[in-house]
Amino acid sequence: MSLYLITKEPKLRNRIDHQLKRACHPITTSSQLKNLATIIDDDPHPFILVDDNFYAGGFAHSLPVSCTKAPKLVIVENPTLPFGAQLLSEFGYGTITSPFTIDELIDNIIILGGVEVVAPHLFEEQLKRIATEDEANKHSSVLVGESPQITNVRRIIQTIGPRFSNVHITGETGTGKEIVAKLLYEESRCEGEFVVENCSAITTSLAEAHLFGSIKGAYTDSKSDRTGLIKSADGGVLFLDEIEDMERSIQGKFLRLLETKRFRPVGSDKKVTSEFKLITASNRPFEELLFSETMRFDFVNRINSFVIFMPPLRKRLEDIPFLVDHYLKNRNEMRRPDQETMELIMGHSWPGNVRELFNLLERLVLFASPKAKKLSHRDIIAQSVSN
């Protein structure tokens, strides 16, 4: 787990090494560079720092270490690098522009290679900074984005997660409400299960049995006892999406349950208990639910302990590049949308929000030519025309 610095420049080497607890392994000659694969062979997590000026004309045009799978970060003086940056990206290199701070260098190394490659080189205060930032952004790899709105949602999750009883999440379809619910569950430290149900999918005639459970013979075709969702969530979290579609008659019984934590399964005269945390979600603004004819006012007030608003994608367009990169990385797709396609993506209003964006990216990947170096919306158009 070591850093290897390829440079002939003593000033650059000293500037980096003097700010680290353990210096980088120096690669200063062409002969050492040719034997790089052998040098790093016994290192389980090597990371290669490359001075772009190692070769005349720029390291980016030589790429002599592209054969090794170790992550690589090239130190460049020209932040544009019209040819070099594209070439580096295609070979899996990252770039950092000089001058840079040691914290910027460390952060770039972590992004490409993980904290384990740099940790042995760091002072205690540097490790503390990373740990603090990781704690503040530990959900950023799931709830993706750096906009103030999404950053605030992540902060709320960490703040209320360990101690909430009821939380309501509101936002348009496709904004990521279930992701927020799952993160709240992870922060809750509950030992029970995370039980998920969409109220619009519950059959009206069996809604009560589905939620509260039932005993054998409670209704036609009831041939055995049935554990409902509420009991299944005992000790855990129950997430009810599209709560506005819950039957009014069920809302009244659910209200009583929230107050006492006790209920009767359908057909039973015995009460059972279930200690669970409740998360509800709706596609409609919470103000509309308060005055909806389908929702009981007292029930809405009861689930109104804390409301988290998930913003639509059109209100946080700055998060789109992060979302694009996140989705394509999860698909193990190295290519990225070309400039024209990205301009169209940034200019769209996204009525279907993040879900619609991910569906588009899926099509870009599916219809892209295996030989294409970039993903283009023109491939989707061509496929549609041919069909």
C-alpha positions as CSV (number, residue, x, y, z in Angstrom):
1,M,0.0,0.0,0.0
2,S,2.4,2.7,-1.3
3,L,2.6,5.8,-3.4
4,Y,5.1,5.7,-6.3
5,L,6.1,9.1,-7.7
6,I,7.4,9.3,-11.3
7,T,9.3,12.5,-11.7
8,K,12.8,13.9,-12.5
9,E,12.0,17.1,-10.6
10,P,13.5,17.2,-7.1
11,K,11.4,20.3,-6.1
12,L,8.2,18.5,-6.9
13,R,9.3,15.4,-5.0
14,N,10.4,17.4,-2.0
15,R,7.2,19.5,-2.0
16,I,5.0,16.3,-1.8
17,D,7.3,14.2,0.5
18,H,7.8,17.0,3.1
19,Q,4.0,17.1,3.7
20,L,3.6,13.3,4.1
21,K,4.5,11.1,7.1
22,R,6.0,8.6,4.8
23,A,7.7,9.6,1.5
24,C,6.7,8.3,-1.9
25,H,8.8,5.6,-3.6
26,P,10.8,7.6,-6.2
27,I,10.9,6.6,-9.9
28,T,13.4,9.0,-11.4
29,T,14.9,7.3,-14.4
30,S,13.7,5.8,-17.6
31,S,15.2,2.4,-16.7
32,Q,13.2,2.4,-13.4
33,L,10.1,3.2,-15.3
34,K,10.6,0.3,-17.7
35,N,10.8,-2.0,-14.7
36,L,7.8,-0.4,-12.9
37,A,5.6,-3.5,-13.2
38,T,8.3,-5.5,-11.4
39,I,8.9,-2.8,-8.7
40,I,5.2,-2.7,-7.7
41,D,4.5,-6.4,-8.2
42,D,4.6,-7.2,-4.4
43,D,2.5,-4.2,-3.4
44,P,-1.2,-5.2,-2.9
45,H,-2.4,-1.6,-3.4
46,P,0.1,0.5,-5.4
47,F,-0.8,4.0,-6.6
48,I,1.2,5.8,-9.2
49,L,1.7,9.6,-9.3
50,V,3.1,10.8,-12.6
51,D,4.8,14.1,-13.5
52,D,3.5,15.0,-17.0
53,N,7.0,16.6,-17.6
54,F,8.8,13.4,-17.2
55,Y,9.1,13.1,-20.9
56,A,9.7,16.0,-23.3
57,G,6.4,16.7,-25.0
58,G,4.4,15.5,-22.1
59,F,3.8,12.2,-20.4
60,A,0.3,12.1,-21.7
61,H,1.5,11.3,-25.2
62,S,3.8,8.4,-24.0
63,L,1.6,6.5,-21.5
64,P,4.4,4.0,-20.7
65,V,2.7,2.7,-17.5
66,S,-0.7,2.1,-19.1
67,C,0.0,-1.6,-19.0
68,T,-0.2,-1.7,-15.1
69,K,-3.7,-1.9,-13.5
70,A,-2.7,0.3,-10.6
71,P,-4.6,3.6,-10.4
72,K,-2.7,6.6,-11.8
73,L,-2.8,10.3,-11.2
74,V,-1.0,12.6,-13.6
75,I,0.3,16.0,-12.4
76,V,-0.2,18.5,-15.2
77,E,0.6,22.2,-15.6
78,N,-2.0,22.9,-18.3
79,P,-5.6,22.3,-17.0
80,T,-7.1,22.2,-20.5
81,L,-4.8,19.6,-22.2
82,P,-7.2,19.4,-25.3
83,F,-5.6,16.2,-26.5
84,G,-3.8,14.8,-23.5
85,A,-6.7,14.9,-21.0
86,Q,-9.0,13.0,-23.3
87,L,-6.3,10.4,-23.9
88,L,-5.5,10.1,-20.2
89,S,-9.2,9.6,-19.4
90,E,-9.5,6.8,-22.0
91,F,-6.6,5.0,-20.3
92,G,-8.1,5.3,-16.9
93,Y,-5.8,8.1,-15.6
94,G,-6.9,11.0,-13.4
95,T,-5.3,14.4,-13.6
96,I,-4.5,17.1,-11.1
97,T,-3.3,20.6,-12.1
98,S,-0.2,22.1,-10.5
99,P,0.0,24.0,-8.2
100,F,-2.1,22.1,-5.7
101,T,-2.4,21.7,-2.0
102,I,-1.5,18.4,-0.3
103,D,-5.2,18.0,0.8
104,E,-6.2,18.3,-2.9
105,L,-3.7,15.7,-3.8
106,I,-4.8,13.3,-1.1
107,D,-8.4,13.7,-2.0
108,N,-7.7,12.9,-5.7
109,I,-5.7,9.8,-4.7
110,I,-8.6,8.6,-2.5
111,I,-11.1,9.1,-5.3
112,L,-9.1,7.0,-7.7
113,G,-7.5,4.4,-5.4
114,G,-9.3,4.5,-2.1
115,V,-8.1,5.6,1.3
116,E,-6.0,2.4,1.9
117,V,-3.4,3.4,-0.7
118,V,-2.6,6.7,1.0
119,A,-3.3,6.0,4.7
120,P,0.3,4.7,5.5
121,H,1.7,8.0,4.2
122,L,-0.5,10.3,6.2
123,F,0.0,12.1,9.5
124,E,-2.7,11.7,12.2
125,E,-4.3,15.1,11.6
126,Q,-4.6,14.3,7.9
127,L,-6.3,11.0,8.7
128,K,-8.7,12.8,11.1
129,R,-9.7,15.3,8.4
130,I,-10.5,12.4,6.0
131,A,-12.5,10.6,8.7
132,T,-14.5,13.8,9.5
133,E,-15.3,14.4,5.8
134,D,-16.2,10.8,5.3
135,E,-18.7,10.9,8.2
136,A,-20.3,14.1,6.8
137,N,-20.6,12.6,3.3
138,K,-20.9,8.9,4.0
139,H,-24.2,8.7,2.1
140,S,-23.0,10.7,-0.9
141,S,-22.3,7.4,-2.8
142,V,-26.0,6.5,-2.5
143,L,-27.8,9.8,-2.3
144,V,-25.7,11.4,-5.1
145,G,-25.2,15.1,-5.6
146,E,-23.4,18.1,-4.2
147,S,-26.2,20.7,-4.5
148,P,-27.2,22.5,-1.3
149,Q,-30.6,20.7,-1.3
150,I,-29.1,17.2,-1.4
151,T,-26.3,18.0,1.0
152,N,-29.0,19.2,3.4
153,V,-31.0,16.0,3.0
154,R,-27.9,13.9,3.9
155,R,-27.3,16.1,6.9
156,I,-30.9,15.7,8.1
157,I,-30.7,11.9,7.7
158,Q,-27.6,11.7,9.9
159,T,-29.1,14.1,12.5
160,I,-32.5,12.5,13.0
161,G,-31.7,8.9,11.9
162,P,-30.8,7.5,15.3
163,R,-33.9,9.0,17.1
164,F,-36.8,9.5,14.8
165,S,-40.2,7.9,15.4
166,N,-42.2,9.0,12.4
167,V,-40.8,10.7,9.3
168,H,-42.7,11.7,6.1
169,I,-40.8,12.1,2.8
170,T,-42.4,14.2,0.1
171,G,-41.3,14.7,-3.5
172,E,-42.2,14.0,-7.1
173,T,-42.0,10.5,-8.6
174,G,-38.5,9.4,-9.3
175,T,-36.7,11.8,-6.9
176,G,-35.3,9.1,-4.7
177,K,-37.7,8.9,-1.7
178,E,-37.1,5.2,-1.1
179,I,-33.3,5.8,-1.1
180,V,-33.8,8.3,1.7
181,A,-36.0,5.9,3.6
182,K,-33.4,3.1,3.4
183,L,-30.7,5.5,4.6
184,L,-32.9,6.5,7.5
185,Y,-33.2,2.9,8.4
186,E,-29.5,2.4,8.2
187,E,-29.0,5.3,10.6
188,S,-31.7,4.2,12.9
189,R,-29.6,1.3,14.4
190,C,-32.7,-0.8,14.4
191,E,-32.1,-4.6,14.6
192,G,-35.3,-5.5,12.9
193,E,-36.1,-5.5,9.2
194,F,-36.7,-2.7,6.7
195,V,-40.2,-3.5,5.5
196,V,-41.4,-1.7,2.3
197,E,-44.8,-1.5,0.8
198,N,-46.5,0.8,-1.8
199,C,-50.0,1.6,-0.6
200,S,-51.3,1.9,-4.2
201,A,-50.4,-1.8,-4.7
202,I,-52.4,-3.1,-1.8
203,T,-55.7,-4.8,-2.8
204,T,-58.5,-2.9,-1.1
205,S,-60.4,-6.0,0.1
206,L,-57.3,-7.5,1.8
207,A,-55.6,-4.3,2.9
208,E,-56.3,-4.8,6.6
209,A,-55.1,-8.4,6.6
210,H,-52.0,-7.3,4.6
211,L,-51.0,-4.7,7.1
212,F,-52.3,-6.1,10.4
213,G,-52.1,-9.8,9.7
214,S,-54.9,-12.3,10.2
215,I,-55.6,-15.7,11.8
216,K,-56.7,-18.9,10.1
217,G,-60.4,-18.7,8.9
218,A,-60.6,-14.9,9.3
219,Y,-61.8,-14.6,5.7
220,T,-62.5,-16.8,2.6
221,D,-59.4,-18.8,1.6
222,S,-57.7,-17.9,4.8
223,K,-56.1,-21.3,5.5
224,S,-53.4,-20.3,7.9
225,D,-52.3,-17.5,10.1
226,R,-50.8,-14.5,8.3
227,T,-48.1,-12.2,9.6
228,G,-48.9,-8.7,8.4
229,L,-46.4,-6.0,7.5
230,I,-46.7,-4.3,10.9
231,K,-45.6,-7.3,12.9
232,S,-42.9,-8.1,10.3
233,A,-41.5,-4.6,11.0
234,D,-41.3,-5.3,14.8
235,G,-38.0,-3.9,16.0
236,G,-37.3,-2.3,12.6
237,V,-38.7,0.2,10.2
238,L,-41.9,0.2,8.1
239,F,-41.8,2.3,5.0
240,L,-45.2,3.0,3.4
241,D,-44.9,4.7,0.0
242,E,-47.8,6.6,-1.7
243,I,-49.5,6.9,1.7
244,E,-52.2,9.0,0.1
245,D,-53.6,5.8,-1.4
246,M,-54.2,4.2,2.0
247,E,-57.9,3.5,2.7
248,R,-59.5,6.0,5.1
249,S,-60.8,3.1,7.2
250,I,-57.3,1.7,7.6
251,Q,-56.0,5.2,8.5
252,G,-58.1,5.3,11.6
253,K,-56.9,1.9,12.8
254,F,-53.3,2.8,11.9
255,L,-53.7,6.0,13.9
256,R,-54.6,4.0,17.0
257,L,-51.7,1.7,16.4
258,L,-49.2,4.6,16.3
259,E,-50.5,5.8,19.7
260,T,-50.5,2.4,21.5
261,K,-48.2,0.1,19.4
262,R,-50.9,-2.5,19.9
263,F,-53.3,-4.0,17.4
264,R,-55.6,-7.0,16.7
265,P,-54.9,-9.1,13.6
266,V,-58.0,-9.7,11.5
267,G,-60.3,-12.4,13.1
268,S,-58.4,-12.3,16.4
269,D,-59.7,-11.0,19.8
270,K,-56.1,-10.8,21.2
271,K,-54.0,-7.7,20.9
272,V,-50.3,-8.0,19.9
273,T,-47.6,-5.4,20.0
274,S,-45.1,-4.2,17.4
275,E,-42.4,-1.6,18.2
276,F,-41.4,-0.1,14.9
277,K,-40.4,3.2,13.4
278,L,-42.6,4.5,10.6
279,I,-41.6,6.3,7.4
280,T,-44.3,7.4,5.0
281,A,-43.9,9.0,1.5
282,S,-46.1,10.8,-1.0
283,N,-45.8,12.2,-4.4
284,R,-48.1,15.1,-3.5
285,P,-47.1,18.1,-1.4
286,F,-47.8,17.6,2.2
287,E,-50.1,20.7,2.3
288,E,-52.3,19.0,-0.2
289,L,-52.6,15.9,2.0
290,L,-53.8,18.0,5.0
291,F,-56.9,19.1,3.0
292,S,-57.4,16.0,0.9
293,E,-60.8,14.2,1.0
294,T,-59.1,10.9,1.0
295,M,-56.8,11.5,4.0
296,R,-57.9,11.8,7.6
297,F,-56.8,15.1,9.0
298,D,-55.8,13.5,12.4
299,F,-53.8,10.8,10.6
300,V,-51.9,13.3,8.5
301,N,-51.1,15.3,11.6
302,R,-49.9,12.2,13.3
303,I,-47.3,11.3,10.6
304,N,-46.3,14.9,10.4
305,S,-43.6,14.7,13.1
306,F,-40.9,15.5,10.6
307,V,-41.1,16.1,6.8
308,I,-38.2,15.7,4.4
309,F,-38.6,17.3,1.0
310,M,-36.9,15.7,-2.0
311,P,-36.3,18.3,-4.7
312,P,-37.0,17.6,-8.3
313,L,-34.0,17.2,-10.6
314,R,-34.8,20.4,-12.5
315,K,-34.2,22.3,-9.3
316,R,-30.7,20.8,-8.8
317,L,-29.3,20.6,-12.3
318,E,-25.7,20.9,-10.9
319,D,-26.1,17.4,-9.6
320,I,-26.6,15.9,-13.1
321,P,-22.9,15.3,-13.8
322,F,-22.5,13.5,-10.5
323,L,-25.5,11.3,-11.2
324,V,-24.3,10.5,-14.7
325,D,-20.9,9.5,-13.4
326,H,-22.4,7.5,-10.5
327,Y,-24.8,5.5,-12.8
328,L,-22.2,4.7,-15.5
329,K,-19.6,3.7,-12.9
330,N,-22.1,1.2,-11.4
331,R,-22.6,-0.2,-14.9
332,N,-18.8,-0.6,-15.2
333,E,-19.1,1.7,-18.2
334,M,-15.9,3.7,-18.9
335,R,-17.3,5.9,-21.6
336,R,-19.1,9.1,-20.9
337,P,-21.7,11.2,-22.9
338,D,-20.2,13.4,-25.6
339,Q,-20.4,17.2,-25.3
340,E,-23.5,17.5,-27.5
341,T,-25.4,14.8,-25.5
342,M,-24.4,16.4,-22.2
343,E,-25.7,19.8,-23.3
344,L,-29.0,18.2,-24.2
345,I,-29.1,16.4,-20.8
346,M,-28.4,19.6,-18.9
347,G,-31.1,21.5,-20.9
348,H,-33.9,18.9,-20.3
349,S,-36.6,19.6,-17.6
350,W,-36.6,16.0,-16.4
351,P,-40.3,15.5,-15.4
352,G,-39.5,11.9,-14.4
353,N,-36.5,13.1,-12.3
354,V,-33.6,10.9,-11.5
355,R,-35.4,7.7,-12.7
356,E,-35.9,9.3,-16.1
357,L,-32.2,10.3,-16.3
358,F,-31.1,6.8,-15.4
359,N,-33.4,5.3,-18.0
360,L,-31.9,7.6,-20.7
361,L,-28.3,6.6,-19.6
362,E,-29.4,2.9,-19.9
363,R,-30.5,3.5,-23.5
364,L,-27.2,5.4,-24.3
365,V,-25.2,2.4,-23.1
366,L,-27.4,-0.2,-24.8
367,F,-27.4,1.5,-28.2
368,A,-23.8,2.7,-28.3
369,S,-21.5,1.1,-30.8
370,P,-18.8,-1.1,-29.1
371,K,-16.2,0.9,-31.1
372,A,-17.5,4.3,-29.9
373,K,-15.3,6.2,-27.5
374,K,-18.2,8.4,-26.3
375,L,-21.9,7.8,-25.6
376,S,-24.2,9.8,-28.0
377,H,-27.9,10.5,-28.2
378,R,-27.5,10.1,-32.0
379,D,-27.2,6.4,-31.5
380,I,-30.6,6.3,-29.9
381,I,-32.1,8.3,-32.7
382,A,-30.5,6.1,-35.3
383,Q,-31.9,3.0,-33.6
384,S,-35.4,4.5,-33.5
385,V,-35.3,5.4,-37.2
386,S,-34.0,1.9,-38.2
387,N,-37.0,0.3,-36.4
